[in-house]
Amino acid sequence: MGICSKFKTDKNLERDGVWVSCEELNGESVVNSNGTFTRFKVARIGVTNRQYMVKMQPIAKKLEGKDGFALLEARQQLIGIFVDYCLLDWENFFDYEVSEKGGKTT
């Protein structure tokens, strides 16, 4: 029995994404100051995510047989592809803490 059938993976969810809640980091709660948790909707990296694969193939071909340095050089492109085709949405993600009045806290 393959891993996909064993865990009953859903190809639609792999493509359309699932919500992942970030409630803990290194054993500590990461609740926002307004009581919410950050959530990300992510799609699977792989063949069920066709757009991702189309963008990845040219980079993978360029990296074939190359050393680790080539991978480091391609890192920004790889991150961009992940963000564009795998990170689908997010909630309660702030670049600062929000006060009860809605302003930035220092």
PyMOL commands that set and color helices and strands:
alter all, ss='L'
color gray80, all
select helices_A, chain A and resi 3-6+11-16+50-63+68-85
alter helices_A, ss='H'
color red, helices_A
select strands_A, chain A and resi 18-22+24-25+28-29+38-42+87-91
alter strands_A, ss='S'
color yellow, strands_A
deselect
rebuild
show_as cartoon
